[in-house]
């Protein structure tokens, strides 16, 4: 079983990447959709209890924010995989400007996440870490040693 954790600023391509790579195989846990941490926790616990592969499609910028998912899965037989979306602030702003309604993120929100973004490390408990570089609608993935 897999716990996949996305890490990156808003409008960096995380949800598009999920749809392209994981839609058919992994449940999506996304705070934007679930609206509350309580609902998110319920989906997380159910995924773990039922041994369902899942992706946490949130920004998860800090070690502390990722710890909750890693701790919940580490001794439950899940492989923990991180996908770090290399930040491209200008490109994310450009993508964000194409959003409408509640999907649009105020620039201050993107700046805030960017300022606290911490590169993931194996010391956190990841079994694998990948860097994702988004360019012109395609994704390049590099496994971190």
DRENDORO-315637 format. One line per 4 residues: number of its first residue (from 1); their letters; for each residue x, y, z of N, C-alpha, C, O. Coordinates in steps of 0.02 Angstrom, whole numbers, padded with zeros to 5 digits. Example, Ala and Ser with C-alpha at 12.3 -4.5 7.8 and 13.67 -1.06 7.14 Angstrom:
<nodes>
1> AS> 00660 -00284 00390 00615 -00225 00390 00660 -00165 00390 00712 -00166 00423  00642 -00112 00354 00684 -00053 00357 00645 00002 00394 00670 00057 00402
</nodes>
This chain:
<nodes>
1> XXXX> 00041 -00059 00000 00000 00000 00000 00043 00062 00000 00100 00061 00023  00016 00116 -00026 00055 00178 -00032 00018 00237 -00003 -00042 00246 -00011  00057 00278 00032 00037 00344 00054 00080 00392 00014 00141 00396 00024  00049 00429 -00032 00085 00476 -00073 00070 00546 -00048 00012 00565 -00041
5> XXXX> 00122 00584 -00034 00113 00652 -00008 00141 00702 -00058 00201 00700 -00075  00098 00746 -00082 00120 00800 -00126 00144 00858 -00084 00115 00873 -00031  00196 00892 -00108 00226 00948 -00073 00238 01003 -00125 00275 00993 -00173  00207 01061 -00116 00219 01115 -00164 00170 01172 -00155 00118 01165 -00123
9> XXXX> 00188 01229 -00184 00145 01288 -00179 00082 01278 -00221 00078 01233 -00263  00033 01320 -00208 -00029 01318 -00246 -00014 01331 -00320 00033 01367 -00337  -00054 01302 -00363 -00050 01310 -00436 00017 01286 -00465 00041 01312 -00515  00046 01236 -00431 00109 01208 -00456 00098 01145 -00499 00146 01117 -00525
13> XXXX> 00035 01124 -00506 00019 01067 -00548 00003 01003 -00509 -00004 00950 -00540  -00004 01007 -00444 -00014 00948 -00404 -00078 00910 -00423 -00077 00849 -00432  -00133 00945 -00428 -00197 00912 -00443 -00198 00883 -00514 -00225 00830 -00526  -00168 00919 -00561 -00163 00893 -00630 -00119 00831 -00631 -00135 00782 -00665
17> XXXX> -00065 00831 -00593 -00021 00774 -00588 -00059 00714 -00558 -00052 00658 -00582  -00099 00727 -00507 -00139 00674 -00478 -00184 00643 -00531 -00187 00582 -00539  -00219 00685 -00568 -00266 00660 -00619 -00230 00618 -00672 -00256 00568 -00696  -00170 00639 -00690 -00132 00603 -00741 -00101 00539 -00716 -00098 00490 -00753
21> XXXX> -00078 00537 -00654 -00039 00481 -00628 -00074 00434 -00579 -00058 00375 -00576  -00122 00460 -00541 -00148 00421 -00485 -00224 00414 -00484 -00251 00377 -00443  -00260 00447 -00528 -00333 00448 -00526 -00364 00378 -00525 -00412 00366 -00489  -00336 00333 -00563 -00366 00266 -00569 -00343 00217 -00515 -00370 00162 -00509
25> XXXX> -00293 00237 -00476 -00264 00189 -00428 -00264 00211 -00355 -00258 00169 -00311  -00271 00275 -00342 -00264 00301 -00274 -00323 00348 -00257 -00344 00388 -00298  -00347 00342 -00195 -00396 00390 -00169 -00362 00458 -00163 -00301 00461 -00153  -00399 00510 -00170 -00373 00578 -00164 -00399 00609 -00100 -00459 00615 -00089
29> XXXX> -00353 00629 -00057 -00370 00665 00004 -00348 00737 -00007 -00289 00751 -00013  -00397 00781 -00010 -00384 00850 -00029 -00428 00896 00014 -00489 00892 00011  -00396 00939 00052 -00432 00983 00098 -00479 01031 00061 -00531 01048 00087  -00461 01052 00001 -00505 01096 -00037 -00572 01062 -00050 -00624 01095 -00048
33> XXXX> -00571 00998 -00063 -00633 00961 -00076 -00669 00942 -00012 -00730 00948 -00008  -00631 00920 00038 -00662 00895 00100 -00683 00951 00148 -00727 00940 00189  -00652 01009 00142 -00671 01070 00178 -00650 01074 00251 -00638 01129 00276  -00645 01018 00287 -00626 01022 00357 -00572 00970 00373 -00567 00918 00339
37> XXXX> -00532 00984 00423 -00481 00936 00445 -00513 00873 00473 -00485 00819 00467  -00572 00880 00504 -00606 00822 00530 -00623 00773 00474 -00611 00713 00480  -00651 00798 00419 -00666 00755 00362 -00602 00725 00333 -00600 00666 00315  -00550 00766 00328 -00486 00742 00302 -00461 00684 00345 -00439 00633 00319
41> XXXX> -00464 00693 00411 -00442 00640 00458 -00483 00576 00450 -00456 00521 00454  -00548 00584 00438 -00590 00525 00428 -00570 00487 00365 -00566 00426 00367  -00558 00522 00311 -00536 00490 00249 -00468 00457 00258 -00456 00402 00233  -00423 00491 00293 -00357 00463 00306 -00363 00398 00346 -00334 00348 00327
45> XXXX> -00400 00400 00401 -00407 00340 00443 -00440 00283 00405 -00419 00225 00412  -00492 00298 00366 -00525 00246 00327 -00478 00216 00275 -00478 00156 00265  -00439 00257 00243 -00391 00233 00193 -00340 00186 00226 -00323 00134 00198  -00317 00205 00285 -00268 00163 00320 -00300 00098 00343 -00271 00044 00333
49> XXXX> -00359 00102 00373 -00393 00042 00398 -00410 -00007 00342 -00408 -00068 00353  -00427 00018 00284 -00447 -00025 00228 -00388 -00041 00181 -00397 -00074 00130  -00328 -00017 00200 -00268 -00028 00160 -00276 -00003 00089 -00255 -00035 00041  -00306 00055 00082 -00319 00087 00018 -00261 00135 00001 -00243 00176 00043
53> XXXX> -00234 00129 -00058 -00183 00177 -00080 -00215 00246 -00085 -00272 00253 -00106  -00176 00298 -00065 -00204 00365 -00067 -00150 00417 -00079 -00090 00406 -00068  -00173 00475 -00102 -00130 00533 -00114 -00156 00591 -00072 -00216 00606 -00073  -00112 00623 -00035 -00129 00684 00002 -00112 00742 -00045 -00053 00761 -00052
57> XXXX> -00163 00770 -00076 -00155 00823 -00126 -00168 00891 -00093 -00218 00924 -00108  -00123 00910 -00048 -00124 00975 -00016 -00055 01006 -00026 -00012 00975 -00057  -00044 01066 -00001 00022 01097 -00009 00074 01063 00035 00132 01056 00014  00057 01042 00095 00103 01008 00142 00173 01038 00143 00222 01002 00132
61> XXXX> 00179 01103 00155 00244 01137 00147 00296 01123 00200 00356 01130 00187  00274 01104 00261 00323 01097 00315 00331 01024 00338 00286 00983 00328  00387 01011 00368 00400 00945 00398 00344 00928 00447 00320 00872 00448  00325 00977 00487 00273 00966 00538 00206 00947 00506 00171 00902 00532
65> XXXX> 00187 00979 00452 00123 00963 00420 00124 00894 00388 00073 00860 00387  00181 00872 00363 00187 00806 00332 00190 00750 00384 00171 00693 00371  00214 00767 00444 00225 00718 00497 00161 00680 00515 00164 00620 00528  00105 00713 00515 00042 00681 00533 00026 00622 00488 00004 00569 00511
69> XXXX> 00038 00630 00423 00024 00576 00375 00076 00520 00381 00060 00461 00379  00138 00540 00388 00193 00491 00393 00184 00450 00457 00189 00388 00454  00172 00482 00513 00163 00447 00576 00103 00399 00574 00106 00344 00601  00049 00421 00541 -00011 00379 00537 00000 00316 00496 -00033 00265 00508
73> XXXX> 00046 00318 00448 00055 00262 00401 00117 00220 00413 00121 00163 00390  00166 00247 00448 00232 00217 00451 00232 00144 00474 00267 00103 00444  00195 00128 00524 00195 00059 00550 00134 00020 00530 00115 -00029 00563  00102 00040 00476 00040 00007 00453 00051 -00030 00386 00003 -00052 00355
77> XXXX> 00114 -00036 00365 00128 -00071 00303 00125 -00029 00241 00125 -00055 00185  00121 00037 00249 00118 00082 00191 00188 00104 00171 00230 00118 00214  00200 00107 00107 00260 00138 00080 00244 00212 00076 00191 00231 00051  00289 00255 00101 00275 00327 00103 00318 00361 00050 00380 00359 00052
81> XXXX> 00284 00393 00003 00317 00423 -00055 00301 00497 -00057 00243 00517 -00052  00353 00538 -00064 00343 00610 -00070 00357 00633 -00141 00405 00611 -00173  00315 00678 -00165 00325 00711 -00230 00331 00785 -00216 00283 00818 -00196  00391 00811 -00226 00406 00881 -00214 00402 00919 -00279 00442 00908 -00325
85> XXXX> 00354 00964 -00284 00343 01004 -00344 00389 01065 -00340 00375 01113 -00303  00443 01062 -00379 00492 01117 -00378 00456 01183 -00388 00419 01191 -00437  00465 01231 -00343 00427 01293 -00348 00451 01337 -00406 00510 01349 -00416  00402 01360 -00443 00413 01410 -00496 00359 01462 -00484 00304 01459 -00512
89> XXXX> 00376 01511 -00442 00327 01560 -00419 00293 01595 -00478 00232 01601 -00479  00331 01618 -00527 00303 01655 -00583 00254 01611 -00623 00201 01634 -00643  00272 01549 -00633 00229 01503 -00671 00165 01488 -00631 00111 01483 -00660  00172 01480 -00566 00113 01467 -00524 00066 01527 -00524 00005 01518 -00526
93> XXXX> 00093 01586 -00522 00051 01646 -00525 00014 01648 -00591 -00046 01664 -00594  00048 01632 -00644 00017 01631 -00711 -00040 01579 -00714 -00094 01594 -00740  -00028 01520 -00688 -00080 01468 -00687 -00139 01490 -00644 -00197 01480 -00661  -00122 01520 -00586 -00174 01542 -00540 -00220 01595 -00571 -00279 01596 -00557
97> XXXX> -00192 01637 -00613 -00232 01690 -00645 -00285 01661 -00693 -00333 01695 -00711  -00275 01598 -00713 -00324 01566 -00757 -00381 01534 -00718 -00430 01511 -00747  -00374 01532 -00652 -00425 01503 -00609 -00481 01554 -00596 -00471 01614 -00601  -00540 01527 -00581 -00596 01570 -00565 -00629 01546 -00500 -00618 01490 -00478
101> XXXX> -00669 01590 -00472 -00707 01572 -00412 -00663 01553 -00354 -00612 01583 -00341  -00685 01501 -00318 -00649 01479 -00258 -00582 01446 -00274 -00540 01439 -00229  -00571 01427 -00336 -00507 01397 -00355 -00451 01449 -00357 -00392 01432 -00349  -00469 01512 -00368 -00419 01566 -00370 -00392 01578 -00300 -00429 01585 -00252
105> XXXX> -00325 01580 -00294 -00291 01592 -00231 -00262 01663 -00231 -00226 01680 -00278  -00277 01704 -00181 -00246 01770 -00179 -00169 01763 -00178 -00143 01716 -00146  -00135 01807 -00211 -00062 01803 -00217 -00028 01798 -00148 00022 01763 -00141  -00056 01832 -00098 -00027 01829 -00031 -00027 01758 -00004 00018 01739 00034
109> XXXX> -00077 01718 -00022 -00081 01649 00000 -00025 01607 -00030 00004 01565 00004  -00011 01618 -00094 00043 01581 -00127 00110 01602 -00097 00154 01560 -00085  00119 01667 -00086 00181 01691 -00055 00191 01662 00014 00247 01645 00033  00137 01656 00051 00141 01629 00119 00166 01557 00119 00210 01539 00158
113> XXXX> 00138 01515 00076 00159 01445 00071 00230 01442 00045 00270 01401 00069  00246 01483 -00003 00314 01484 -00031 00366 01499 00024 00420 01470 00025  00349 01545 00068 00396 01566 00120 00410 01512 00172 00462 01512 00205  00363 01465 00180 00375 01413 00230 00389 01344 00199 00395 01295 00235
117> XXXX> 00395 01341 00133 00407 01278 00098 00474 01247 00117 00526 01279 00110  00472 01186 00142 00532 01149 00162 00540 01088 00116 00494 01050 00107  00600 01081 00088 00615 01024 00045 00610 00960 00087 00639 00957 00141  00574 00909 00062 00568 00847 00101 00634 00809 00104 00677 00815 00060
121> XXXX> 00641 00769 00157 00702 00729 00165 00684 00659 00190 00630 00648 00218  00729 00613 00178 00718 00544 00200 00715 00540 00276 00684 00494 00303  00746 00586 00311 00745 00586 00384 00673 00593 00411 00660 00574 00469  00628 00620 00372 00558 00628 00393 00522 00561 00396 00472 00555 00430
125> XXXX> 00548 00511 00360 00515 00446 00359 00493 00424 00290 00460 00372 00282  00509 00464 00239 00491 00444 00170 00532 00383 00149 00590 00376 00167  00500 00339 00111 00535 00282 00082 00563 00300 00013 00615 00274 -00008  00528 00346 -00021 00551 00371 -00086 00531 00444 -00090 00480 00465 -00064
129> XXXX> 00573 00483 -00124 00558 00554 -00137 00573 00569 -00210 00625 00549 -00236  00527 00604 -00242 00535 00624 -00311 00528 00699 -00317 00487 00729 -00282  00566 00729 -00361 00557 00799 -00379 00516 00800 -00443 00526 00759 -00488  00469 00847 -00446 00427 00855 -00505 00438 00924 -00532 00430 00974 -00496
133> XXXX> 00457 00928 -00595 00466 00992 -00629 00412 00997 -00682 00408 00954 -00727  00372 01048 -00677 00318 01058 -00725 00340 01110 -00776 00364 01164 -00758  00331 01093 -00840 00350 01140 -00893 00304 01131 -00952 00300 01077 -00981  00269 01184 -00970 00226 01185 -01029 00179 01125 -01032 00171 01094 -01084
137> XXXX> 00147 01110 -00976 00097 01058 -00974 00123 00987 -00967 00084 00940 -00969  00188 00979 -00960 00216 00912 -00950 00253 00910 -00884 00273 00962 -00856  00263 00850 -00859 00297 00841 -00795 00360 00799 -00806 00359 00747 -00839  00414 00822 -00777 00476 00783 -00775 00487 00761 -00703 00483 00802 -00657
141> XXXX> 00499 00697 -00693 00505 00669 -00626 00575 00642 -00617 00601 00605 -00659  00606 00660 -00560 00673 00636 -00544 00672 00607 -00474 00652 00641 -00427  00695 00545 -00468 00699 00513 -00401 00758 00542 -00364 00812 00549 -00392  00748 00559 -00301 00800 00587 -00259 00841 00529 -00228 00812 00480 -00204
145> X> 00906 00536 -00229 00948 00482 -00201 00941 00476 -00125 00973 00434 -00095
</nodes>
